[in-house]
Amino acid sequence: MKEEEKINIMLDPTQGCQLIGAFRAFHGIKDAYIVVHSPPDCHSGLLLLKSLQNNSDLRLTFTGIHPRDLVYGAEEKAMRTIKEVYERFHPSLIALLDACAPAIAGDDLDAVVFRLSEESAVKAKIIYFRSAGFHRNMWLGYENALTSLIECMKEAKDKWEKSVEGKNTVNIIGFKDDEYRSEADISEIERMLKGIGVRAVAVFTSAYFRDILLSSEASLNVVLGGDGIKLARAMEKEFGIPYVVVDYPYGVSATEEFLYNICEHIHCEREVEKFINKERVHVRKAVEKAQFYLQGLHGISCAVVGDAARATALAKFLSTELGFNVSVLAFTSANFMLNECELQQEGVAECVLIEPDRFEMSERIENAGVQMIFGSTFEKKLANVLNVPLIRFSYPVIDNISLTNTPLCGFRGVNTWIENIVNAVVSRYYEV
């Protein structure tokens, strides 16, 4: 392609704005309600992404800003909406998020929260988070929204007596409940923790608000793939809780490392060894059933497209355990822990792209001659153009549903990966 042609290509980013990241963080709190101070368009985009992934859990509304409100202000609309939400749904937490238009106009939402607290008409905790898209991108919005919850923890710690018993307790940080197969994944993580005698106090965020408030009493914070590291560091400084960063547990090796890392801080060596040995037997039996298929797929060229935490872990699993050749590893969103040089030195992928333009990413994948793509719904068109299977795992997945308890992470997730990969190849029609 000529240089002058490249200049005319419209930038097509691989991730959304801060509003989406903040929404993903707060909506994971099961008894929270999200109020977006915006015109209908911002609200409808979030609603679409969430509703197509899970039709039953839509705790989201908007204040209905009209163009004239950009001149006269819409603080009263925000107040009325919050009151209405509390009267109808009685959430424990209401997260007030602003979009670009009211943020530019200068609506004073801090004053809205203050007036509501003075009136005591709304007994839920109200958090106003500045989420206008021009501030930051999605992953930074997620990080900052998570960190804003620490003020609620501090308030609760001053009021409540200690109510978390036992030393073998952890918080899981960096989990997003709108990811593909998220319910099955968190069930598998909690099953494995229980298997080694450890209990999760809170999952950030797939937990009730009370669990979030109690999280300051856990013994350890477990950060999945680096997502949420800002909150973990803040909790260490404020409450003295140590943290450990682990790869997202895709595959046997990463899952064992996940458990061993927790064990180093919790001291449950005997339970870990016993649990891992038992799980290895189940994994081995499953792999043996598909061993000839896996041998045939050894060395296959693939592309992995997803966020830093999950895509890194998947690329390592594919290359080290299944023998795939990861030709392109594209991170649609980064995090504070992502290290491109380290990944290239480890030989995880031939080409590493961090938050590329979609045109550049598609061109790289097409030129790499991959035979399979691991990604999201957004990679559907590219997979169709290249006539290769698409294995969905990264956000957003809005063209597949997951109702069965078949995780992608943990020991049981190995079976799911093998099923998905083998079936995607052998079920296709090939001309002879």
C-alpha positions as CSV (number, residue, x, y, z in Angstrom):
1,M,0.0,0.0,0.0
2,K,1.3,3.5,-0.9
3,E,2.1,5.9,1.9
4,E,-0.4,8.5,0.7
5,E,-3.2,5.8,0.9
6,K,-2.4,5.0,4.5
7,I,-2.9,8.7,5.5
8,N,-6.5,8.6,4.4
9,I,-7.4,5.5,6.4
10,M,-9.8,6.3,9.2
11,L,-8.5,5.3,12.7
12,D,-10.5,2.3,13.9
13,P,-9.6,1.6,17.6
14,T,-9.8,-1.9,19.1
15,Q,-11.5,-0.7,22.3
16,G,-14.1,1.7,23.6
17,C,-13.9,4.7,25.9
18,Q,-13.7,5.2,29.6
19,L,-17.5,5.0,30.0
20,I,-17.5,1.4,28.8
21,G,-14.7,0.4,31.2
22,A,-16.4,2.1,34.2
23,F,-19.7,0.4,33.3
24,R,-18.0,-3.0,33.1
25,A,-16.5,-2.5,36.6
26,F,-19.7,-1.2,38.4
27,H,-22.2,-3.5,36.7
28,G,-20.3,-6.5,38.0
29,I,-21.6,-5.5,41.5
30,K,-24.7,-7.7,41.6
31,D,-26.9,-5.3,43.6
32,A,-25.7,-2.1,42.0
33,Y,-27.6,0.0,39.4
34,I,-26.0,2.2,36.8
35,V,-27.4,5.6,35.9
36,V,-25.8,7.1,32.8
37,H,-26.1,10.9,32.5
38,S,-26.4,11.1,28.8
39,P,-28.5,11.3,25.7
40,P,-30.0,7.9,24.5
41,D,-27.1,7.0,22.2
42,C,-24.5,6.3,24.9
43,H,-27.0,4.4,27.0
44,S,-28.2,2.3,24.1
45,G,-24.7,1.2,23.1
46,L,-24.0,-0.1,26.6
47,L,-27.4,-1.8,26.7
48,L,-26.7,-3.6,23.5
49,L,-23.4,-5.0,24.6
50,K,-24.7,-6.2,27.9
51,S,-28.2,-7.4,26.8
52,L,-26.9,-9.6,24.0
53,Q,-24.5,-11.3,26.3
54,N,-27.1,-11.8,29.1
55,N,-30.7,-10.9,28.5
56,S,-31.7,-11.3,32.2
57,D,-29.4,-8.8,33.9
58,L,-29.9,-5.2,32.8
59,R,-29.4,-2.8,35.7
60,L,-28.9,0.3,33.5
61,T,-30.9,3.4,32.7
62,F,-30.1,7.0,31.5
63,T,-31.2,10.5,32.4
64,G,-32.5,11.4,29.0
65,I,-30.6,14.6,28.2
66,H,-32.2,16.8,25.5
67,P,-30.1,19.1,23.3
68,R,-31.5,22.1,25.2
69,D,-30.1,20.6,28.5
70,L,-26.6,21.3,27.1
71,V,-27.5,25.0,27.5
72,Y,-29.5,25.0,30.7
73,G,-28.0,22.0,32.5
74,A,-29.6,18.7,33.4
75,E,-28.7,18.2,37.1
76,E,-32.4,18.0,38.0
77,K,-32.9,15.1,35.6
78,A,-30.0,13.3,37.2
79,M,-31.6,13.8,40.6
80,R,-35.0,12.6,39.5
81,T,-33.6,9.5,37.8
82,I,-31.6,8.4,40.8
83,K,-34.6,8.8,43.1
84,E,-36.8,6.8,40.6
85,V,-34.2,4.1,40.4
86,Y,-34.0,3.8,44.2
87,E,-37.8,3.8,44.6
88,R,-38.3,1.1,42.0
89,F,-35.3,-1.2,42.5
90,H,-33.7,-0.5,46.0
91,P,-30.1,-1.2,45.0
92,S,-27.3,-1.1,47.5
93,L,-25.1,1.0,45.2
94,I,-26.0,3.5,42.5
95,A,-23.2,4.4,40.1
96,L,-23.7,7.7,38.3
97,L,-21.6,7.9,35.1
98,D,-21.5,10.9,32.8
99,A,-21.0,10.9,29.1
100,C,-19.2,13.4,26.9
101,A,-21.9,15.9,26.2
102,P,-22.9,16.8,29.9
103,A,-19.2,16.7,30.9
104,I,-18.4,19.3,28.3
105,A,-21.4,21.3,29.3
106,G,-20.2,21.2,32.9
107,D,-23.2,19.6,34.8
108,D,-22.3,19.6,38.5
109,L,-23.0,16.0,39.4
110,D,-21.0,16.3,42.6
111,A,-23.7,18.7,43.8
112,V,-26.3,16.2,42.8
113,V,-24.8,13.5,45.0
114,F,-24.4,15.9,47.9
115,R,-28.0,17.1,47.7
116,L,-29.3,13.6,47.6
117,S,-27.2,12.6,50.6
118,E,-28.5,15.7,52.5
119,E,-32.1,14.9,51.7
120,S,-31.6,11.2,52.8
121,A,-34.3,10.2,50.3
122,V,-31.9,7.7,48.7
123,K,-30.4,5.3,51.2
124,A,-28.2,3.5,48.7
125,K,-24.6,4.5,48.4
126,I,-24.1,6.8,45.4
127,I,-20.8,7.0,43.6
128,Y,-20.3,9.6,40.9
129,F,-17.5,8.6,38.5
130,R,-16.3,10.9,35.8
131,S,-16.5,8.6,32.8
132,A,-16.7,10.9,29.8
133,G,-15.1,9.2,26.8
134,F,-12.6,12.0,26.1
135,H,-10.9,11.4,29.4
136,R,-9.4,7.9,28.9
137,N,-9.8,4.7,27.1
138,M,-11.7,1.6,28.2
139,W,-9.1,-0.3,30.3
140,L,-8.1,2.9,32.1
141,G,-11.7,3.6,32.9
142,Y,-12.0,0.1,34.3
143,E,-8.9,0.5,36.4
144,N,-10.0,3.9,37.8
145,A,-13.6,2.8,38.5
146,L,-12.4,-0.2,40.5
147,T,-10.0,2.0,42.5
148,S,-12.8,4.4,43.3
149,L,-14.4,1.6,45.4
150,I,-11.7,1.9,48.0
151,E,-13.4,4.9,49.5
152,C,-16.5,2.7,50.2
153,M,-14.2,0.1,51.8
154,K,-12.6,2.7,54.1
155,E,-16.0,4.0,55.2
156,A,-17.2,0.5,56.0
157,K,-14.0,-0.5,57.9
158,D,-14.6,2.4,60.2
159,K,-18.2,1.4,60.9
160,W,-18.2,-2.4,61.0
161,E,-16.5,-4.9,63.3
162,K,-14.4,-7.6,61.8
163,S,-16.7,-10.1,60.1
164,V,-14.5,-12.2,57.9
165,E,-13.3,-15.3,59.8
166,G,-10.1,-17.3,59.0
167,K,-6.8,-16.5,57.4
168,N,-7.3,-18.5,54.2
169,T,-9.2,-15.7,52.4
170,V,-8.5,-13.9,49.1
171,N,-10.0,-11.4,46.8
172,I,-10.0,-12.0,43.1
173,I,-9.3,-8.8,41.2
174,G,-9.5,-8.3,37.4
175,F,-12.5,-10.5,36.7
176,K,-15.2,-9.2,34.4
177,D,-18.7,-10.7,34.6
178,D,-19.6,-9.7,31.0
179,E,-16.8,-11.9,29.5
180,Y,-17.7,-15.0,27.5
181,R,-18.4,-17.9,29.9
182,S,-17.8,-15.7,32.9
183,E,-20.2,-17.5,35.2
184,A,-18.7,-20.8,34.5
185,D,-15.2,-19.4,34.9
186,I,-15.8,-17.9,38.3
187,S,-17.5,-21.1,39.4
188,E,-14.4,-23.0,38.4
189,I,-12.1,-20.5,40.2
190,E,-14.1,-20.8,43.4
191,R,-14.2,-24.6,43.1
192,M,-10.4,-24.7,42.8
193,L,-10.0,-22.4,45.7
194,K,-12.3,-24.5,47.8
195,G,-10.3,-27.5,46.8
196,I,-7.2,-26.1,48.5
197,G,-9.1,-24.7,51.5
198,V,-9.2,-21.1,50.4
199,R,-12.3,-18.9,50.3
200,A,-12.9,-15.8,48.1
201,V,-14.3,-12.9,50.0
202,A,-15.0,-10.7,47.0
203,V,-14.6,-10.9,43.2
204,F,-13.9,-7.6,41.5
205,T,-16.3,-7.5,40.1
206,S,-18.8,-10.3,40.3
207,A,-20.0,-9.9,43.9
208,Y,-22.6,-8.2,46.0
209,F,-21.8,-4.7,47.4
210,R,-21.5,-6.0,51.0
211,D,-18.7,-8.5,49.8
212,I,-16.9,-5.5,48.2
213,L,-17.0,-3.7,51.5
214,L,-15.7,-6.7,53.4
215,S,-12.8,-7.2,51.0
216,S,-10.5,-5.1,53.1
217,E,-10.3,-8.0,55.6
218,A,-9.0,-10.6,53.2
219,S,-5.5,-12.1,53.6
220,L,-4.4,-11.7,49.9
221,N,-5.4,-10.1,46.7
222,V,-5.1,-12.2,43.5
223,V,-4.7,-10.1,40.4
224,L,-5.7,-11.9,37.2
225,G,-3.2,-11.0,34.4
226,G,-2.5,-7.6,35.7
227,D,-6.1,-6.2,35.3
228,G,-7.0,-4.2,38.4
229,I,-3.4,-3.8,39.6
230,K,-4.1,-0.2,40.6
231,L,-6.8,-1.3,43.1
232,A,-4.5,-4.0,44.5
233,R,-1.7,-1.5,45.1
234,A,-4.1,1.0,46.7
235,M,-5.5,-1.8,49.0
236,E,-2.0,-2.8,50.0
237,K,-1.2,0.8,50.9
238,E,-4.5,1.5,52.7
239,F,-5.1,-1.9,54.4
240,G,-1.8,-3.7,54.3
241,I,-3.2,-6.5,52.1
242,P,-0.4,-8.1,49.9
243,Y,-1.1,-9.0,46.3
244,V,0.1,-11.5,43.8
245,V,-0.2,-11.1,40.0
246,V,-1.0,-14.4,38.2
247,D,-1.7,-15.3,34.6
248,Y,-5.4,-15.9,33.8
249,P,-5.6,-19.7,34.5
250,Y,-5.9,-21.0,30.9
251,G,-4.5,-24.5,30.6
252,V,-2.8,-26.9,33.1
253,S,0.4,-25.0,33.6
254,A,-1.2,-21.6,34.3
255,T,-3.8,-23.2,36.5
256,E,-1.2,-24.9,38.6
257,E,0.9,-21.7,38.8
258,F,-2.3,-19.9,39.9
259,L,-2.8,-22.2,42.8
260,Y,0.9,-22.4,43.8
261,N,1.2,-18.6,43.9
262,I,-1.8,-18.4,46.2
263,C,-0.3,-21.2,48.3
264,E,3.0,-19.3,48.8
265,H,1.0,-16.6,50.7
266,I,-1.7,-18.7,52.3
267,H,0.4,-21.7,53.2
268,C,-1.7,-24.6,52.2
269,E,1.0,-26.8,50.5
270,R,-0.5,-30.1,51.4
271,E,-3.9,-29.3,50.1
272,V,-2.5,-27.9,46.8
273,E,-0.5,-30.9,46.0
274,K,-3.3,-33.3,46.7
275,F,-5.8,-31.3,44.7
276,I,-3.6,-30.8,41.7
277,N,-2.7,-34.5,41.5
278,K,-6.4,-35.4,41.5
279,E,-7.2,-32.9,38.8
280,R,-4.3,-34.0,36.5
281,V,-5.9,-37.5,36.3
282,H,-9.2,-36.0,35.0
283,V,-7.4,-33.8,32.5
284,R,-5.2,-36.6,31.2
285,K,-8.3,-38.8,30.5
286,A,-9.9,-36.0,28.5
287,V,-6.7,-35.4,26.5
288,E,-6.3,-39.1,25.7
289,K,-9.7,-39.1,24.1
290,A,-8.6,-36.4,21.6
291,Q,-4.9,-37.2,21.3
292,F,-4.9,-38.0,17.6
293,Y,-6.7,-34.8,16.7
294,L,-4.3,-32.8,18.8
295,Q,-1.3,-34.4,17.2
296,G,-2.8,-33.5,13.8
297,L,-3.2,-29.8,14.9
298,H,0.3,-29.5,16.2
299,G,2.1,-26.6,14.6
300,I,-1.0,-25.0,13.3
301,S,-0.7,-21.2,12.7
302,C,-3.2,-19.0,14.6
303,A,-3.9,-15.4,15.7
304,V,-5.0,-14.5,19.2
305,V,-6.9,-11.2,19.6
306,G,-8.1,-10.0,23.0
307,D,-7.4,-8.0,26.1
308,A,-3.9,-8.1,27.8
309,A,-4.9,-10.4,30.7
310,R,-6.7,-13.1,28.7
311,A,-4.9,-13.0,25.4
312,T,-1.5,-13.4,27.0
313,A,-2.6,-16.4,29.0
314,L,-4.3,-18.0,26.0
315,A,-1.3,-17.5,23.7
316,K,1.0,-19.2,26.3
317,F,-1.4,-22.1,26.6
318,L,-1.7,-22.6,22.8
319,S,2.0,-22.4,22.2
320,T,3.4,-24.3,25.2
321,E,0.7,-27.0,25.8
322,L,-1.0,-27.5,22.5
323,G,2.0,-26.8,20.2
324,F,0.3,-24.1,18.1
325,N,2.3,-21.4,16.4
326,V,0.9,-18.1,17.5
327,S,1.7,-16.0,14.5
328,V,0.0,-12.8,15.7
329,L,-0.9,-11.8,19.2
330,A,-2.9,-8.6,19.2
331,F,-4.0,-6.8,22.4
332,T,-7.2,-4.9,21.9
333,S,-6.6,-3.3,25.3
334,A,-3.5,-3.1,27.5
335,N,-3.0,-2.9,31.2
336,F,-0.3,-1.5,33.5
337,M,1.5,-4.9,33.6
338,L,1.7,-5.6,29.9
339,N,5.3,-6.0,28.7
340,E,5.8,-6.4,25.0
341,C,9.6,-7.1,25.2
342,E,9.1,-9.9,27.7
343,L,6.5,-11.6,25.6
344,Q,8.7,-11.5,22.5
345,Q,11.7,-12.8,24.5
346,E,9.6,-15.7,25.8
347,G,8.7,-16.6,22.2
348,V,5.0,-16.5,22.9
349,A,4.2,-15.1,19.5
350,E,6.0,-14.1,16.3
351,C,4.3,-10.7,16.1
352,V,2.9,-8.7,19.0
353,L,0.6,-5.8,18.5
354,I,-0.6,-3.5,21.3
355,E,-3.8,-1.6,20.7
356,P,-3.4,-1.5,16.9
357,D,-5.7,0.1,14.4
358,R,-8.1,-2.6,13.3
359,F,-7.0,-2.1,9.7
360,E,-3.4,-2.7,10.6
361,M,-4.3,-5.7,12.8
362,S,-6.4,-7.3,10.0
363,E,-3.7,-6.8,7.5
364,R,-1.1,-8.4,9.7
365,I,-3.3,-11.4,10.4
366,E,-4.1,-11.8,6.8
367,N,-0.5,-11.7,5.7
368,A,0.5,-14.2,8.4
369,G,-1.5,-16.9,6.7
370,V,-3.2,-18.1,9.9
371,Q,-5.4,-21.1,9.9
372,M,-7.4,-20.2,13.0
373,I,-8.4,-17.1,14.9
374,F,-9.1,-16.8,18.6
375,G,-11.0,-13.5,19.3
376,S,-14.3,-11.8,19.7
377,T,-17.4,-11.2,17.6
378,F,-15.5,-8.3,16.0
379,E,-13.1,-10.8,14.3
380,K,-16.1,-12.6,12.7
381,K,-15.8,-10.8,9.4
382,L,-12.0,-11.3,9.2
383,A,-12.4,-15.0,9.9
384,N,-15.0,-15.3,7.1
385,V,-12.8,-13.4,4.6
386,L,-9.9,-15.7,5.4
387,N,-12.2,-18.8,5.5
388,V,-10.7,-20.0,8.9
389,P,-12.5,-21.0,12.1
390,L,-13.1,-18.4,14.8
391,I,-12.9,-19.5,18.4
392,R,-14.7,-16.9,20.6
393,F,-13.2,-16.1,24.0
394,S,-12.6,-12.3,24.3
395,Y,-14.9,-9.3,24.9
396,P,-17.3,-8.7,23.4
397,V,-19.0,-11.9,22.4
398,I,-22.5,-11.0,21.3
399,D,-23.2,-13.6,18.7
400,N,-22.9,-16.7,20.9
401,I,-24.6,-17.5,24.2
402,S,-23.2,-19.6,27.1
403,L,-25.8,-21.3,29.3
404,T,-24.0,-24.5,30.3
405,N,-21.4,-24.7,33.1
406,T,-18.4,-25.2,30.8
407,P,-15.6,-22.9,31.8
408,L,-12.6,-21.8,29.7
409,C,-10.4,-21.4,32.8
410,G,-9.0,-23.9,35.3
411,F,-8.6,-27.6,35.0
412,R,-12.1,-28.2,33.6
413,G,-11.5,-25.4,31.1
414,V,-8.9,-27.6,29.3
415,N,-11.7,-29.9,28.2
416,T,-13.7,-26.9,26.9
417,W,-10.8,-25.6,24.9
418,I,-10.0,-29.0,23.3
419,E,-13.7,-29.5,22.4
420,N,-14.0,-26.0,20.8
421,I,-10.8,-26.2,18.9
422,V,-11.1,-29.7,17.5
423,N,-14.8,-29.3,16.7
424,A,-14.2,-26.0,14.9
425,V,-11.7,-27.8,12.6
426,V,-13.3,-31.2,12.0
427,S,-16.9,-29.9,11.5
428,R,-15.9,-27.7,8.6
429,Y,-16.6,-28.8,5.0
430,Y,-13.4,-29.3,2.9
431,E,-13.3,-29.7,-0.8
432,V,-11.2,-32.8,-1.8
